[in-house]
Amino acid sequence: MNSAGVQDLRSDALPDACMRVLHEGGRMQMAYAWFPDVEAAELRYIADNGSGRPFEIWRVAPGEATPSLASISPLLGWYEREMMDLCGVRFSGHPEPYPLVLHEGARPSAPPLSPVYRRNEPMPFVPEPRRLPPVQGEDVQQLPFGPIRGDVQESAQFTFIYIGEGILHYDAHLFFKHRGMEKRFEGLSVSHGTLLAERVSGVGSLAHALAFCQAVESACGCEPPPRAQWLRVLLAELERIYNHLHYLGYLCHTTTLKVGEAEGKFLEERVKQINARLSGSRFLRGVLVPGGLQRDLAPRWLGSELEVLRREIHNYTRRLLATNSHLDRLITTGVLARQTAFDQGATGPVERASGLDRDTRRDHPYAAYAQLPVTVAIREDGDAQARMEVRIEEIEIAIALIQHVLPLLPEGSVRSACTPCQAAEGLGWAESARGTVFYAVHLSRDGAIARVKVKSPSFSNWRVFPYTVHDSNMMDYAINEASFGLTVSGCDR
């Protein structure tokens, strides 16, 4: 990949390579498999060596017993299970060698991501009981909740094993509506791939499209014009602002602070209207393409509008931070320890609220971020209050970044030619409102998309979330879940 160094590794060298990254202060990011030919899958591992250092990509031809790295870097556990389910790869020594994406009882005729699996072939399924740990005791109760939930909540089943209000164990059963988005990319042109990337997670449309476009640009060696790079920053920060305002409103909903909920969602709507006026889309869709932007934008009016909004948001968040009935429900709720956040792969505001100082806008800058003063909001307590405070500060930082961009916005074109290349690959990333998005894109010999791997932040943070639920209480569960800002569709991609 052009944006990172590719190394060929033997499967038996993986444990030592992973330990080296961790000992040098780095972190694994993700792993995936793809099929360069029909016969066998090829493994890829993405390692982050820290701020300012390029990512490493390890290319591994799987043997009969590829060693699991989950005991060394626990966050890779889900990626390995995903590869077992969807690509037929087998790992030796995995601590949780049971299905993740495919529910118990699914019997595919071939690995669903392999070239031999027909797109419209029904998957035989015989329901089997969910694996849960045995918990015994006279007062122990079990509560399965979902997968159908009230309001507009996405499908997921949560099982609580509890005594009174105390939760002994929590199991989140996801992937009820897995959409097979990575499979849907196969065979598309890169222009159609951008449209699909925008729909992997609706509330992160811009971030997903940006990561995808940058992966294609890396593969094809094309560079967007400076004006496009600066406008990409502006759009990305607008997406961050409206997401964080929605988060604050929904968090107020869970603490029954109705006025705070209404005002947060009203301010979110104001930002979406700004998005529509600027780009033609409330969700900032249809703007990005590989090579830059579809069309130029004229944000001359944006600075004054944002200044008015900034004052209103400041008054809103100041009142939130002074409302004791709200804060009392957040302080010490859902504490995520720093080491657990690192080991299990937390990302975005969730990891930064637990003291991990990581942000790809600063550490691995893209678009025009290298030319901007990116401040990273950090808290140490790791509770719901800290996660809220990080997002409040990130709203202020995002507005300041946009105001910094506007007077420096260069003139010129917004699109460079980005001719689809043949048999190439690239890695792209973006720091969305929920955390880091990665796209690994492989192009075939005719320039069409052969494979896309998506790392979405909710896939990472859903893995982390249960560690904050065990030994908590039922009354705080909804508040804790809201404080993570999770989406099911972002996980069940």
SULHU-V876552 format. One record per residue. N is the residue number from 1. PHI is phi in whole degrees, -180 to 180 (* if undefined). PSI is psi in whole degrees, 0 to 359 (none if undefined). D_CENTER is the distance of its C-alpha to the mean C-alpha in Angstrom with 1 decimal. Layout:
BEGIN
n=N phi=PHI psi=PSI d_center=D_CENTER
n=N phi=PHI psi=PSI d_center=D_CENTER
END
This chain:
BEGIN
n=1 phi=* psi=142 d_center=21.1
n=2 phi=-73 psi=335 d_center=22.4
n=3 phi=-90 psi=1 d_center=19.6
n=4 phi=-161 psi=157 d_center=20.0
n=5 phi=-79 psi=138 d_center=22.9
n=6 phi=-105 psi=129 d_center=23.2
n=7 phi=-123 psi=139 d_center=25.3
n=8 phi=-87 psi=128 d_center=27.0
n=9 phi=-127 psi=146 d_center=27.1
n=10 phi=-76 psi=152 d_center=29.1
n=11 phi=-62 psi=326 d_center=27.3
n=12 phi=-75 psi=351 d_center=29.6
n=13 phi=-92 psi=354 d_center=28.5
n=14 phi=-61 psi=313 d_center=24.8
n=15 phi=-58 psi=316 d_center=25.5
n=16 phi=-66 psi=321 d_center=27.3
n=17 phi=-65 psi=320 d_center=24.8
n=18 phi=-66 psi=317 d_center=22.0
n=19 phi=-65 psi=325 d_center=24.3
n=20 phi=-61 psi=315 d_center=25.3
n=21 phi=-60 psi=314 d_center=21.8
n=22 phi=-66 psi=318 d_center=21.5
n=23 phi=-66 psi=334 d_center=25.1
n=24 phi=-90 psi=11 d_center=24.6
n=25 phi=86 psi=12 d_center=21.9
n=26 phi=-93 psi=192 d_center=19.0
n=27 phi=-157 psi=140 d_center=16.0
n=28 phi=-71 psi=147 d_center=14.8
n=29 phi=-108 psi=312 d_center=11.3
n=30 phi=-168 psi=173 d_center=11.4
n=31 phi=-147 psi=150 d_center=14.2
n=32 phi=-158 psi=171 d_center=15.3
n=33 phi=-128 psi=151 d_center=18.6
n=34 phi=-146 psi=170 d_center=20.3
n=35 phi=-117 psi=90 d_center=23.9
n=36 phi=-65 psi=339 d_center=25.8
n=37 phi=-143 psi=173 d_center=28.7
n=38 phi=-71 psi=335 d_center=29.5
n=39 phi=-71 psi=315 d_center=30.9
n=40 phi=-150 psi=151 d_center=28.1
n=41 phi=-83 psi=149 d_center=24.4
n=42 phi=-112 psi=134 d_center=23.4
n=43 phi=-93 psi=146 d_center=20.8
n=44 phi=-132 psi=136 d_center=18.5
n=45 phi=-123 psi=136 d_center=17.0
n=46 phi=-109 psi=120 d_center=15.0
n=47 phi=-113 psi=135 d_center=16.4
n=48 phi=-104 psi=114 d_center=15.8
n=49 phi=-89 psi=4 d_center=19.4
n=50 phi=111 psi=173 d_center=18.7
n=51 phi=-57 psi=131 d_center=19.2
n=52 phi=81 psi=355 d_center=21.2
n=53 phi=-108 psi=141 d_center=21.4
n=54 phi=-67 psi=152 d_center=20.1
n=55 phi=-66 psi=152 d_center=17.6
n=56 phi=-107 psi=140 d_center=19.5
n=57 phi=-118 psi=124 d_center=19.2
n=58 phi=-103 psi=129 d_center=21.4
n=59 phi=-106 psi=122 d_center=23.0
n=60 phi=-131 psi=126 d_center=24.6
n=61 phi=-83 psi=119 d_center=26.9
n=62 phi=-68 psi=137 d_center=26.6
n=63 phi=-94 psi=189 d_center=29.8
n=64 phi=-69 psi=334 d_center=31.1
n=65 phi=-136 psi=77 d_center=29.6
n=66 phi=-70 psi=126 d_center=26.4
n=67 phi=-70 psi=137 d_center=25.9
n=68 phi=-72 psi=140 d_center=22.9
n=69 phi=-102 psi=7 d_center=21.1
n=70 phi=-64 psi=331 d_center=19.6
n=71 phi=-79 psi=343 d_center=22.6
n=72 phi=-95 psi=312 d_center=22.0
n=73 phi=-125 psi=91 d_center=18.2
n=74 phi=-55 psi=331 d_center=17.2
n=75 phi=-62 psi=338 d_center=13.4
n=76 phi=-75 psi=351 d_center=14.7
n=77 phi=-58 psi=316 d_center=16.4
n=78 phi=-68 psi=322 d_center=13.9
n=79 phi=-65 psi=321 d_center=13.5
n=80 phi=-66 psi=317 d_center=17.3
n=81 phi=-65 psi=324 d_center=17.8
n=82 phi=-63 psi=317 d_center=15.7
n=83 phi=-65 psi=323 d_center=18.0
n=84 phi=-63 psi=317 d_center=21.0
n=85 phi=-69 psi=312 d_center=20.3
n=86 phi=-100 psi=339 d_center=19.5
n=87 phi=-121 psi=355 d_center=21.3
n=88 phi=74 psi=15 d_center=24.1
n=89 phi=-79 psi=143 d_center=23.6
n=90 phi=-115 psi=139 d_center=25.3
n=91 phi=-121 psi=136 d_center=24.6
n=92 phi=-90 psi=140 d_center=27.5
n=93 phi=77 psi=21 d_center=27.2
n=94 phi=-73 psi=133 d_center=23.9
n=95 phi=-72 psi=342 d_center=24.0
n=96 phi=-133 psi=70 d_center=22.5
n=97 phi=-83 psi=54 d_center=23.8
n=98 phi=-135 psi=166 d_center=23.2
n=99 phi=-60 psi=151 d_center=21.1
n=100 phi=-117 psi=300 d_center=17.4
n=101 phi=-82 psi=312 d_center=16.6
n=102 phi=-78 psi=127 d_center=20.3
n=103 phi=-72 psi=157 d_center=22.1
n=104 phi=-54 psi=130 d_center=25.3
n=105 phi=102 psi=350 d_center=28.1
n=106 phi=-74 psi=135 d_center=26.2
n=107 phi=-133 psi=73 d_center=28.5
n=108 phi=-67 psi=147 d_center=27.2
n=109 phi=-72 psi=337 d_center=30.0
n=110 phi=-155 psi=162 d_center=27.9
n=111 phi=-55 psi=127 d_center=24.3
n=112 phi=-58 psi=333 d_center=22.4
n=113 phi=-94 psi=2 d_center=20.7
n=114 phi=-79 psi=154 d_center=24.1
n=115 phi=-63 psi=339 d_center=26.3
n=116 phi=-85 psi=351 d_center=29.0
n=117 phi=-81 psi=120 d_center=27.1
n=118 phi=-73 psi=137 d_center=28.3
n=119 phi=-58 psi=319 d_center=25.8
n=120 phi=-101 psi=15 d_center=27.9
n=121 phi=-77 psi=124 d_center=29.2
n=122 phi=-64 psi=147 d_center=29.0
n=123 phi=-102 psi=116 d_center=27.6
n=124 phi=-57 psi=140 d_center=30.3
n=125 phi=-146 psi=126 d_center=29.2
n=126 phi=-122 psi=114 d_center=31.4
n=127 phi=-57 psi=136 d_center=29.9
n=128 phi=-130 psi=153 d_center=29.9
n=129 phi=-67 psi=149 d_center=29.3
n=130 phi=-71 psi=139 d_center=26.1
n=131 phi=-76 psi=120 d_center=26.5
n=132 phi=-131 psi=148 d_center=26.8
n=133 phi=-68 psi=143 d_center=28.4
n=134 phi=-71 psi=123 d_center=32.1
n=135 phi=-127 psi=121 d_center=32.7
n=136 phi=-119 psi=151 d_center=36.4
n=137 phi=159 psi=151 d_center=38.4
n=138 phi=-62 psi=324 d_center=40.7
n=139 phi=-102 psi=6 d_center=38.4
n=140 phi=-75 psi=133 d_center=35.1
n=141 phi=-125 psi=157 d_center=33.5
n=142 phi=-126 psi=130 d_center=30.6
n=143 phi=-125 psi=108 d_center=28.8
n=144 phi=-87 psi=130 d_center=26.6
n=145 phi=-126 psi=119 d_center=24.6
n=146 phi=100 psi=185 d_center=23.2
n=147 phi=-77 psi=343 d_center=22.0
n=148 phi=-84 psi=123 d_center=23.6
n=149 phi=-123 psi=164 d_center=22.9
n=150 phi=-73 psi=170 d_center=24.5
n=151 phi=61 psi=227 d_center=23.7
n=152 phi=-113 psi=27 d_center=20.7
n=153 phi=-68 psi=141 d_center=18.5
n=154 phi=-75 psi=162 d_center=16.6
n=155 phi=-75 psi=125 d_center=18.2
n=156 phi=-167 psi=149 d_center=17.8
n=157 phi=-114 psi=126 d_center=20.6
n=158 phi=-114 psi=128 d_center=20.8
n=159 phi=-111 psi=124 d_center=23.9
n=160 phi=-107 psi=128 d_center=25.4
n=161 phi=-110 psi=119 d_center=28.3
n=162 phi=-148 psi=163 d_center=30.2
n=163 phi=-126 psi=120 d_center=33.5
n=164 phi=62 psi=242 d_center=34.4
n=165 phi=-101 psi=352 d_center=31.4
n=166 phi=-83 psi=128 d_center=30.1
n=167 phi=-90 psi=118 d_center=27.2
n=168 phi=-84 psi=319 d_center=28.0
n=169 phi=-150 psi=147 d_center=25.2
n=170 phi=-134 psi=133 d_center=22.1
n=171 phi=-126 psi=121 d_center=20.6
n=172 phi=-100 psi=115 d_center=17.5
n=173 phi=-104 psi=106 d_center=18.2
n=174 phi=-106 psi=193 d_center=15.4
n=175 phi=65 psi=32 d_center=15.4
n=176 phi=-74 psi=331 d_center=18.5
n=177 phi=-126 psi=48 d_center=17.5
n=178 phi=-61 psi=128 d_center=15.6
n=179 phi=-98 psi=357 d_center=16.0
n=180 phi=60 psi=40 d_center=16.2
n=181 phi=-63 psi=322 d_center=14.3
n=182 phi=-65 psi=324 d_center=14.5
n=183 phi=-67 psi=325 d_center=18.2
n=184 phi=-68 psi=338 d_center=18.7
n=185 phi=-69 psi=333 d_center=18.0
n=186 phi=-63 psi=128 d_center=20.9
n=187 phi=89 psi=351 d_center=24.0
n=188 phi=-77 psi=157 d_center=22.7
n=189 phi=-75 psi=163 d_center=23.7
n=190 phi=-66 psi=330 d_center=21.2
n=191 phi=-68 psi=318 d_center=22.1
n=192 phi=-69 psi=329 d_center=21.3
n=193 phi=-62 psi=325 d_center=18.0
n=194 phi=-63 psi=317 d_center=16.9
n=195 phi=-60 psi=319 d_center=17.9
n=196 phi=-71 psi=320 d_center=15.9
n=197 phi=-59 psi=324 d_center=12.6
n=198 phi=-65 psi=344 d_center=13.2
n=199 phi=-111 psi=6 d_center=13.3
n=200 phi=-65 psi=317 d_center=10.4
n=201 phi=-143 psi=109 d_center=9.0
n=202 phi=-57 psi=323 d_center=12.0
n=203 phi=-81 psi=357 d_center=10.9
n=204 phi=-125 psi=33 d_center=8.7
n=205 phi=-56 psi=314 d_center=11.4
n=206 phi=-68 psi=315 d_center=12.5
n=207 phi=-63 psi=318 d_center=9.4
n=208 phi=-66 psi=316 d_center=8.9
n=209 phi=-63 psi=322 d_center=12.7
n=210 phi=-65 psi=314 d_center=13.0
n=211 phi=-63 psi=319 d_center=11.1
n=212 phi=-63 psi=311 d_center=13.1
n=213 phi=-61 psi=320 d_center=16.2
n=214 phi=-69 psi=328 d_center=16.1
n=215 phi=-67 psi=318 d_center=15.9
n=216 phi=-66 psi=318 d_center=18.9
n=217 phi=-62 psi=322 d_center=20.6
n=218 phi=-65 psi=317 d_center=20.3
n=219 phi=-65 psi=321 d_center=21.8
n=220 phi=-97 psi=357 d_center=24.5
n=221 phi=69 psi=31 d_center=25.4
n=222 phi=-106 psi=150 d_center=25.3
n=223 phi=-124 psi=119 d_center=24.8
n=224 phi=-63 psi=151 d_center=24.1
n=225 phi=-63 psi=158 d_center=26.9
n=226 phi=-55 psi=318 d_center=26.6
n=227 phi=-61 psi=319 d_center=26.7
n=228 phi=-63 psi=320 d_center=23.7
n=229 phi=-63 psi=318 d_center=21.7
n=230 phi=-71 psi=322 d_center=22.7
n=231 phi=-67 psi=328 d_center=22.0
n=232 phi=-62 psi=321 d_center=18.5
n=233 phi=-62 psi=313 d_center=18.1
n=234 phi=-58 psi=314 d_center=19.8
n=235 phi=-66 psi=319 d_center=17.7
n=236 phi=-63 psi=323 d_center=14.4
n=237 phi=-75 psi=328 d_center=16.0
n=238 phi=-63 psi=320 d_center=17.4
n=239 phi=-64 psi=322 d_center=14.1
n=240 phi=-63 psi=318 d_center=13.1
n=241 phi=-63 psi=311 d_center=16.5
n=242 phi=-69 psi=327 d_center=16.6
n=243 phi=-65 psi=315 d_center=13.3
n=244 phi=-68 psi=326 d_center=14.7
n=245 phi=-68 psi=320 d_center=18.1
n=246 phi=-61 psi=318 d_center=17.0
n=247 phi=-58 psi=313 d_center=15.5
n=248 phi=-63 psi=319 d_center=18.9
n=249 phi=-64 psi=317 d_center=20.8
n=250 phi=-70 psi=323 d_center=19.2
n=251 phi=-61 psi=321 d_center=19.6
n=252 phi=-63 psi=325 d_center=23.2
n=253 phi=-58 psi=318 d_center=23.6
n=254 phi=-74 psi=338 d_center=22.9
n=255 phi=-98 psi=10 d_center=25.6
n=256 phi=61 psi=29 d_center=27.9
n=257 phi=-92 psi=85 d_center=28.1
n=258 phi=-67 psi=321 d_center=28.8
n=259 phi=-66 psi=319 d_center=29.8
n=260 phi=-63 psi=322 d_center=26.7
n=261 phi=-63 psi=312 d_center=24.6
n=262 phi=-63 psi=317 d_center=26.7
n=263 phi=-70 psi=321 d_center=26.6
n=264 phi=-61 psi=317 d_center=22.8
n=265 phi=-73 psi=330 d_center=22.3
n=266 phi=-65 psi=316 d_center=25.3
n=267 phi=-66 psi=324 d_center=23.9
n=268 phi=-58 psi=315 d_center=20.6
n=269 phi=-62 psi=322 d_center=22.9
n=270 phi=-60 psi=317 d_center=24.7
n=271 phi=-68 psi=320 d_center=21.8
n=272 phi=-63 psi=325 d_center=21.0
n=273 phi=-67 psi=324 d_center=24.7
n=274 phi=-63 psi=316 d_center=24.5
n=275 phi=-56 psi=314 d_center=21.6
n=276 phi=-65 psi=319 d_center=24.0
n=277 phi=-66 psi=324 d_center=27.0
n=278 phi=-78 psi=316 d_center=25.4
n=279 phi=-116 psi=345 d_center=23.6
n=280 phi=92 psi=358 d_center=24.9
n=281 phi=-139 psi=129 d_center=21.7
n=282 phi=-62 psi=331 d_center=20.4
n=283 phi=-103 psi=12 d_center=16.8
n=284 phi=62 psi=36 d_center=17.6
n=285 phi=-91 psi=159 d_center=17.8
n=286 phi=73 psi=18 d_center=20.5
n=287 phi=-106 psi=317 d_center=20.6
n=288 phi=-89 psi=147 d_center=18.9
n=289 phi=-144 psi=156 d_center=20.5
n=290 phi=-57 psi=126 d_center=20.7
n=291 phi=104 psi=354 d_center=23.2
n=292 phi=145 psi=234 d_center=22.5
n=293 phi=-121 psi=153 d_center=22.8
n=294 phi=-61 psi=322 d_center=24.6
n=295 phi=-154 psi=163 d_center=27.0
n=296 phi=-76 psi=155 d_center=27.9
n=297 phi=-118 psi=152 d_center=27.1
n=298 phi=-122 psi=85 d_center=29.7
n=299 phi=-92 psi=27 d_center=28.2
n=300 phi=-60 psi=330 d_center=31.6
n=301 phi=-84 psi=349 d_center=31.6
n=302 phi=-67 psi=324 d_center=28.1
n=303 phi=-61 psi=314 d_center=29.2
n=304 phi=-68 psi=321 d_center=31.7
n=305 phi=-63 psi=318 d_center=29.5
n=306 phi=-67 psi=326 d_center=26.8
n=307 phi=-65 psi=318 d_center=29.5
n=308 phi=-62 psi=315 d_center=30.7
n=309 phi=-66 psi=323 d_center=27.3
n=310 phi=-59 psi=317 d_center=26.6
n=311 phi=-65 psi=320 d_center=29.7
n=312 phi=-68 psi=319 d_center=28.9
n=313 phi=-65 psi=319 d_center=25.5
n=314 phi=-61 psi=315 d_center=27.1
n=315 phi=-63 psi=321 d_center=29.8
n=316 phi=-65 psi=308 d_center=27.3
n=317 phi=-69 psi=328 d_center=25.2
n=318 phi=-62 psi=320 d_center=28.6
n=319 phi=-70 psi=323 d_center=29.9
n=320 phi=-60 psi=315 d_center=26.8
n=321 phi=-74 psi=354 d_center=27.2
n=322 phi=-111 psi=8 d_center=30.9
n=323 phi=-98 psi=102 d_center=30.7
n=324 phi=-63 psi=324 d_center=31.6
n=325 phi=-64 psi=331 d_center=31.1
n=326 phi=-79 psi=312 d_center=27.4
n=327 phi=-66 psi=326 d_center=27.0
n=328 phi=-60 psi=331 d_center=29.0
n=329 phi=-83 psi=346 d_center=26.4
n=330 phi=-99 psi=323 d_center=23.5
n=331 phi=-65 psi=128 d_center=25.3
n=332 phi=69 psi=9 d_center=25.0
n=333 phi=-88 psi=129 d_center=22.8
n=334 phi=62 psi=50 d_center=20.0
n=335 phi=-69 psi=127 d_center=20.5
n=336 phi=-112 psi=114 d_center=17.9
n=337 phi=-67 psi=150 d_center=19.9
n=338 phi=-58 psi=314 d_center=18.9
n=339 phi=-67 psi=322 d_center=19.6
n=340 phi=-64 psi=319 d_center=17.8
n=341 phi=-59 psi=319 d_center=14.6
n=342 phi=-70 psi=310 d_center=15.2
n=343 phi=-63 psi=318 d_center=16.4
n=344 phi=-89 psi=356 d_center=13.8
n=345 phi=93 psi=26 d_center=10.7
n=346 phi=-57 psi=150 d_center=9.6
n=347 phi=-141 psi=162 d_center=7.6
n=348 phi=69 psi=211 d_center=8.3
n=349 phi=-56 psi=332 d_center=11.2
n=350 phi=-65 psi=312 d_center=11.3
n=351 phi=-71 psi=322 d_center=12.3
n=352 phi=-68 psi=333 d_center=14.3
n=353 phi=-74 psi=346 d_center=16.2
n=354 phi=-104 psi=17 d_center=17.3
n=355 phi=91 psi=5 d_center=18.8
n=356 phi=-89 psi=116 d_center=16.4
n=357 phi=-91 psi=82 d_center=17.1
n=358 phi=-138 psi=133 d_center=14.2
n=359 phi=-163 psi=119 d_center=12.8
n=360 phi=-68 psi=339 d_center=12.5
n=361 phi=-60 psi=325 d_center=14.6
n=362 phi=-97 psi=318 d_center=17.4
n=363 phi=-79 psi=325 d_center=17.0
n=364 phi=-136 psi=68 d_center=16.2
n=365 phi=-62 psi=145 d_center=17.2
n=366 phi=-136 psi=177 d_center=16.9
n=367 phi=50 psi=232 d_center=18.6
n=368 phi=-108 psi=16 d_center=21.2
n=369 phi=-64 psi=332 d_center=19.4
n=370 phi=-63 psi=340 d_center=21.8
n=371 phi=-101 psi=11 d_center=24.6
n=372 phi=-123 psi=152 d_center=23.3
n=373 phi=-83 psi=88 d_center=23.6
n=374 phi=-84 psi=113 d_center=20.0
n=375 phi=-93 psi=139 d_center=20.4
n=376 phi=-111 psi=122 d_center=17.8
n=377 phi=-78 psi=127 d_center=18.1
n=378 phi=-131 psi=140 d_center=18.7
n=379 phi=-132 psi=163 d_center=20.2
n=380 phi=-111 psi=338 d_center=21.6
n=381 phi=-74 psi=334 d_center=22.3
n=382 phi=71 psi=15 d_center=18.9
n=383 phi=-105 psi=181 d_center=19.9
n=384 phi=-60 psi=324 d_center=19.0
n=385 phi=-62 psi=316 d_center=21.3
n=386 phi=-64 psi=320 d_center=19.5
n=387 phi=-65 psi=324 d_center=16.1
n=388 phi=-68 psi=315 d_center=18.0
n=389 phi=-64 psi=323 d_center=19.9
n=390 phi=-61 psi=316 d_center=17.0
n=391 phi=-68 psi=323 d_center=15.7
n=392 phi=-61 psi=315 d_center=19.3
n=393 phi=-67 psi=325 d_center=19.9
n=394 phi=-67 psi=329 d_center=16.9
n=395 phi=-62 psi=313 d_center=18.5
n=396 phi=-61 psi=318 d_center=21.7
n=397 phi=-65 psi=319 d_center=20.3
n=398 phi=-63 psi=317 d_center=18.6
n=399 phi=-64 psi=318 d_center=22.0
n=400 phi=-63 psi=321 d_center=23.9
n=401 phi=-64 psi=316 d_center=21.9
n=402 phi=-63 psi=317 d_center=22.7
n=403 phi=-65 psi=331 d_center=26.3
n=404 phi=-73 psi=323 d_center=26.5
n=405 phi=-70 psi=318 d_center=25.4
n=406 phi=-54 psi=310 d_center=27.8
n=407 phi=-74 psi=346 d_center=31.1
n=408 phi=-99 psi=0 d_center=29.9
n=409 phi=-61 psi=116 d_center=28.6
n=410 phi=-75 psi=157 d_center=30.6
n=411 phi=-82 psi=171 d_center=32.6
n=412 phi=122 psi=186 d_center=32.5
n=413 phi=-74 psi=165 d_center=30.8
n=414 phi=-119 psi=11 d_center=27.1
n=415 phi=-150 psi=131 d_center=26.9
n=416 phi=-108 psi=155 d_center=27.9
n=417 phi=-63 psi=132 d_center=28.9
n=418 phi=-133 psi=78 d_center=26.2
n=419 phi=-70 psi=126 d_center=28.1
n=420 phi=-56 psi=128 d_center=26.2
n=421 phi=-96 psi=173 d_center=27.3
n=422 phi=-109 psi=139 d_center=28.3
n=423 phi=49 psi=50 d_center=27.0
n=424 phi=-125 psi=169 d_center=24.4
n=425 phi=-150 psi=154 d_center=20.9
n=426 phi=-154 psi=159 d_center=18.4
n=427 phi=-120 psi=132 d_center=15.1
n=428 phi=-132 psi=155 d_center=13.0
n=429 phi=-150 psi=160 d_center=10.3
n=430 phi=-155 psi=149 d_center=9.4
n=431 phi=-95 psi=97 d_center=8.6
n=432 phi=-79 psi=178 d_center=7.3
n=433 phi=-62 psi=334 d_center=8.8
n=434 phi=-100 psi=350 d_center=6.1
n=435 phi=142 psi=192 d_center=5.3
n=436 phi=-77 psi=132 d_center=5.4
n=437 phi=-106 psi=131 d_center=4.9
n=438 phi=-119 psi=141 d_center=7.8
n=439 phi=-129 psi=125 d_center=10.5
n=440 phi=-108 psi=122 d_center=13.7
n=441 phi=-119 psi=128 d_center=16.5
n=442 phi=-115 psi=128 d_center=19.9
n=443 phi=-106 psi=143 d_center=22.8
n=444 phi=-84 psi=183 d_center=26.0
n=445 phi=-68 psi=341 d_center=29.6
n=446 phi=-100 psi=9 d_center=30.0
n=447 phi=87 psi=357 d_center=26.9
n=448 phi=-80 psi=168 d_center=24.9
n=449 phi=-78 psi=125 d_center=21.4
n=450 phi=-96 psi=325 d_center=22.0
n=451 phi=-160 psi=137 d_center=18.5
n=452 phi=-128 psi=128 d_center=14.9
n=453 phi=-109 psi=129 d_center=12.2
n=454 phi=-113 psi=123 d_center=8.6
n=455 phi=-104 psi=110 d_center=5.9
n=456 phi=-102 psi=149 d_center=2.7
n=457 phi=-63 psi=327 d_center=1.6
n=458 phi=-69 psi=332 d_center=4.6
n=459 phi=-61 psi=321 d_center=6.1
n=460 phi=-72 psi=313 d_center=6.5
n=461 phi=-76 psi=334 d_center=7.8
n=462 phi=-66 psi=327 d_center=9.9
n=463 phi=-65 psi=323 d_center=11.5
n=464 phi=-77 psi=323 d_center=12.5
n=465 phi=-52 psi=314 d_center=13.6
n=466 phi=-56 psi=335 d_center=16.9
n=467 phi=-66 psi=342 d_center=18.2
n=468 phi=-96 psi=353 d_center=18.7
n=469 phi=-95 psi=321 d_center=20.5
n=470 phi=-56 psi=135 d_center=23.1
n=471 phi=68 psi=16 d_center=26.3
n=472 phi=-99 psi=201 d_center=25.2
n=473 phi=-132 psi=158 d_center=27.0
n=474 phi=-63 psi=325 d_center=26.7
n=475 phi=-67 psi=335 d_center=27.4
n=476 phi=-96 psi=356 d_center=24.4
n=477 phi=-60 psi=310 d_center=21.8
n=478 phi=-62 psi=323 d_center=20.8
n=479 phi=-67 psi=316 d_center=20.6
n=480 phi=-63 psi=314 d_center=18.4
n=481 phi=-61 psi=316 d_center=15.9
n=482 phi=-63 psi=326 d_center=15.9
n=483 phi=-69 psi=342 d_center=15.5
n=484 phi=-85 psi=341 d_center=12.0
n=485 phi=64 psi=38 d_center=10.9
n=486 phi=-79 psi=151 d_center=9.3
n=487 phi=-127 psi=139 d_center=9.3
n=488 phi=-73 psi=319 d_center=10.9
n=489 phi=-64 psi=327 d_center=10.6
n=490 phi=-67 psi=337 d_center=6.8
n=491 phi=-91 psi=315 d_center=7.8
n=492 phi=-86 psi=56 d_center=11.2
n=493 phi=-83 psi=none d_center=10.4
END
